[in-house]
Amino acid sequence: MSVYTPRPFAVRDDAAVARLFCDYAFATLVTPGDPEPLVSHLPLEHRADIGPKGSLLGHMARANPHWRAFGTGPSVAMFHGPHAYISPSWYAEPATAVPTWNYAVAHVHGRVEIMTDEGEKRLLLDAMIRRYEGDRPQPWRLQLEGSSLAALLDAIVGFRLTIERIDAKLKLSQNRSGEDRERVIAALRGEGYADADASAEWMERYARER
């Protein structure tokens, strides 16, 4: 499962991939299965310090059959960054162009192992709670103890994907002239929705350097 990536859209900036993992952590995890692949949508924590190429940590409901397929073959976690429609009317010469879509994606390949240590699973939960609750005025805390906490931990399956390969693609109008890129950035700023603003910001950061 590879990503079609023309040369202008190949990623040469590891920081851009790390930002995808951080800012767009809600990923799509695909694992081979019989009779069809299993697909789950869930947040994943990137840990550069676990494994030669890093790891992705996550958890899912034990009732989800997906985890039972771990180990049957390599899985792919797909991270979807900002994306936006690009109108040819924004170019200097619109008659010679066609509509397209700008986007940033990363496909992470690797084998998934189940966490067998309940302590490791609890550490993962604590890390995710700190990440998503820590900056709130009144952050929520996990206060369960004893049998209630044990039941919660038993109801989920923690896992780690050891990264073997990353296929990343930044399609940010790098195949257009500098003038056209500036025109696209300005037009996206005026579209009035979050992904358009984010796409413009990613173009400013990662396409102008080409």
Backbone torsions as a table, in degrees:
resi	resn	phi	psi	omega
1	MET	NA	87.9	-178.5
2	SER	-106.3	162.9	-178.3
3	VAL	-103.2	126.6	175.4
4	TYR	-65.6	117.1	-173.5
5	THR	-135.6	92.8	171.7
6	PRO	-56.8	152.9	-172.7
7	ARG	-52.5	-41.7	-178.2
8	PRO	-61.5	-22.3	-175.3
9	PHE	-100.3	2.5	178.4
10	ALA	-67.2	144.1	-176.2
11	VAL	-90.9	124.5	177.7
12	ARG	-114.6	3.3	-176.3
13	ASP	-118.1	104.4	-180.0
14	ASP	-60.9	-27.4	-179.6
15	ALA	-65.5	-31.6	178.6
16	ALA	-66.3	-39.8	178.6
17	VAL	-68.0	-43.1	177.6
18	ALA	-60.5	-36.5	178.8
19	ARG	-68.1	-37.9	175.3
20	LEU	-57.5	-46.8	-179.7
21	PHE	-60.6	-37.6	-174.6
22	CYS	-80.9	-50.9	-173.1
23	ASP	-81.5	-22.5	-177.7
24	TYR	-128.6	59.5	-171.4
25	ALA	-73.9	-14.7	-179.9
26	PHE	-78.7	106.5	-169.5
27	ALA	-113.3	169.3	173.9
28	THR	-110.0	117.8	-178.0
29	LEU	-103.9	125.5	-178.0
30	VAL	-121.8	129.7	-179.5
31	THR	-130.6	136.8	177.9
32	PRO	-57.1	143.6	179.3
33	GLY	-152.9	173.4	179.6
34	ASP	-128.7	117.8	17.6
35	PRO	-95.1	-0.1	-178.7
36	GLU	-149.0	160.9	179.1
37	PRO	-61.7	153.8	175.6
38	LEU	-101.6	138.3	-174.8
39	VAL	-130.7	129.9	174.8
40	SER	-133.6	148.8	178.1
41	HIS	-114.0	120.9	-172.1
42	LEU	-163.9	155.7	177.4
43	PRO	-75.1	141.9	179.2
44	LEU	-126.0	141.1	178.5
45	GLU	-99.3	122.0	177.3
46	HIS	-84.3	129.1	177.4
47	ARG	-125.4	102.8	-178.7
48	ALA	-69.8	-18.2	-174.8
49	ASP	-91.8	1.5	179.6
50	ILE	-113.7	110.9	-179.8
51	GLY	92.5	158.7	-178.1
52	PRO	-58.3	-36.4	-178.8
53	LYS	-115.3	11.3	-178.5
54	GLY	94.1	173.7	-179.2
55	SER	-143.1	162.1	171.6
56	LEU	-117.0	130.5	-179.8
57	LEU	-113.6	142.7	178.3
58	GLY	-163.0	-179.3	176.5
59	HIS	-149.5	157.1	178.1
60	MET	-144.4	165.6	179.6
61	ALA	-63.5	138.5	177.4
62	ARG	-61.9	-25.9	178.2
63	ALA	-71.3	-15.2	178.3
64	ASN	-76.1	119.6	-177.4
65	PRO	-68.9	-8.8	-176.3
66	HIS	-53.3	-45.5	-172.6
67	TRP	-63.8	-23.6	180.0
68	ARG	-68.8	-16.6	179.0
69	ALA	-90.3	-7.6	178.0
70	PHE	-58.3	135.9	180.0
71	GLY	97.2	-12.0	179.0
72	THR	-80.0	-15.4	-179.2
73	GLY	171.3	173.0	-179.4
74	PRO	-66.4	142.7	175.0
75	SER	-100.0	165.6	176.4
76	VAL	-130.6	126.3	173.5
77	ALA	-105.6	123.6	-176.0
78	MET	-108.8	121.7	178.7
79	PHE	-104.1	129.1	-176.5
80	HIS	-111.8	114.8	178.9
81	GLY	-89.0	-158.6	-179.5
82	PRO	-65.8	149.6	178.8
83	HIS	-149.7	153.4	-177.7
84	ALA	-162.4	147.2	173.5
85	TYR	-68.9	138.8	179.4
86	ILE	-118.3	115.2	-179.5
87	SER	-84.8	134.2	176.7
88	PRO	-64.2	-17.2	178.6
89	SER	-66.0	-13.5	-179.8
90	TRP	-83.0	-14.7	-177.2
91	TYR	-80.5	163.4	178.4
92	ALA	-64.4	-34.0	179.3
93	GLU	-127.1	79.1	-173.7
94	PRO	-64.7	-25.7	-176.2
95	ALA	-67.1	-20.4	-177.3
96	THR	-98.6	9.6	-175.5
97	ALA	-126.3	172.5	178.1
98	VAL	-131.8	161.3	176.9
99	PRO	-62.5	153.3	177.1
100	THR	-153.4	-173.4	-178.6
101	TRP	-135.5	131.3	173.2
102	ASN	-96.5	144.9	-178.1
103	TYR	-165.3	165.5	175.1
104	ALA	-131.4	128.0	-178.8
105	VAL	-142.0	157.5	172.6
106	ALA	-142.7	130.2	175.2
107	HIS	-108.7	120.9	-176.3
108	VAL	-108.3	119.2	-177.5
109	HIS	-102.2	140.8	176.7
110	GLY	173.2	170.3	177.8
111	ARG	-93.5	143.7	-175.1
112	VAL	-105.9	133.9	175.6
113	GLU	-118.7	143.8	178.3
114	ILE	-82.4	138.6	174.7
115	MET	-73.6	119.0	179.1
116	THR	-96.0	-13.0	-179.8
117	ASP	-93.8	116.8	179.7
118	GLU	-61.5	-30.5	178.0
119	GLY	-65.1	-39.5	178.2
120	GLU	-64.8	-38.9	179.2
121	LYS	-65.9	-40.4	178.3
122	ARG	-65.3	-39.1	177.9
123	LEU	-62.2	-37.8	177.4
124	LEU	-63.6	-46.1	178.7
125	LEU	-60.0	-44.6	-179.5
126	ASP	-61.7	-40.8	-179.7
127	ALA	-64.8	-41.1	-178.8
128	MET	-70.8	-37.1	177.4
129	ILE	-64.5	-42.8	178.0
130	ARG	-61.6	-40.3	-177.4
131	ARG	-65.6	-45.7	-172.6
132	TYR	-95.0	-11.9	179.4
133	GLU	-113.5	-20.5	-169.0
134	GLY	-57.6	-34.9	-177.0
135	ASP	-91.4	2.6	-178.9
136	ARG	-79.1	149.2	179.6
137	PRO	-57.1	-38.3	177.8
138	GLN	-129.6	77.3	-174.8
139	PRO	-62.9	139.3	175.8
140	TRP	-74.2	145.0	177.5
141	ARG	-125.1	146.3	174.0
142	LEU	-78.6	111.4	-173.7
143	GLN	-110.9	3.7	180.0
144	LEU	-68.2	148.1	178.3
145	GLU	-139.8	168.4	173.1
146	GLY	57.1	-133.3	-174.9
147	SER	-66.5	-30.9	179.2
148	SER	-66.7	-42.1	177.2
149	LEU	-67.1	-40.9	179.2
150	ALA	-61.7	-39.4	178.9
151	ALA	-65.9	-39.5	178.0
152	LEU	-62.5	-48.5	-179.0
153	LEU	-63.6	-35.0	179.7
154	ASP	-70.7	-22.5	-177.1
155	ALA	-81.8	-6.9	179.4
156	ILE	-125.2	158.3	177.1
157	VAL	-118.1	117.5	175.5
158	GLY	-86.8	149.9	-178.8
159	PHE	-151.3	161.2	174.6
160	ARG	-132.3	134.3	174.2
161	LEU	-102.9	115.0	177.5
162	THR	-82.0	118.2	-172.6
163	ILE	-69.9	126.6	174.9
164	GLU	-107.5	-33.1	-178.3
165	ARG	-157.2	144.3	175.7
166	ILE	-123.7	122.2	172.8
167	ASP	-106.2	108.8	-178.3
168	ALA	-116.9	150.2	-178.6
169	LYS	-144.2	127.5	173.3
170	LEU	-116.2	103.2	177.6
171	LYS	-99.6	94.3	-170.2
172	LEU	-130.5	38.9	178.1
173	SER	67.0	25.5	178.4
174	GLN	-65.8	-19.5	179.4
175	ASN	-85.3	2.6	177.4
176	ARG	-102.1	167.0	177.8
177	SER	-68.5	161.8	176.4
178	GLY	-58.5	-37.8	178.7
179	GLU	-63.2	-44.7	-180.0
180	ASP	-64.2	-39.4	178.6
181	ARG	-61.3	-42.7	178.8
182	GLU	-63.4	-38.4	178.8
183	ARG	-66.4	-39.7	179.0
184	VAL	-65.7	-44.0	179.0
185	ILE	-58.4	-46.8	-179.5
186	ALA	-62.9	-41.3	-179.5
187	ALA	-65.9	-41.9	178.6
188	LEU	-61.8	-37.1	178.5
189	ARG	-61.1	-25.9	-178.9
190	GLY	-94.5	1.0	-176.5
191	GLU	-73.2	-31.2	173.5
192	GLY	85.7	21.3	173.3
193	TYR	-136.7	157.9	-166.7
194	ALA	-60.7	-44.4	-177.0
195	ASP	-66.7	-31.7	176.6
196	ALA	-66.0	-44.6	177.4
197	ASP	-61.3	-43.9	-179.7
198	ALA	-65.7	-39.0	178.2
199	SER	-63.0	-40.3	177.4
200	ALA	-62.5	-41.8	-179.2
201	GLU	-66.3	-39.6	177.9
202	TRP	-67.5	-36.2	175.9
203	MET	-62.6	-44.0	179.2
204	GLU	-61.6	-38.0	-175.2
205	ARG	-83.4	-40.4	-168.9
206	TYR	-114.7	-12.8	179.9
207	ALA	-99.7	-28.7	-179.0
208	ARG	-70.4	-18.0	-177.8
209	GLU	-80.5	-12.8	-175.3
210	ARG	-69.5	NA	NA
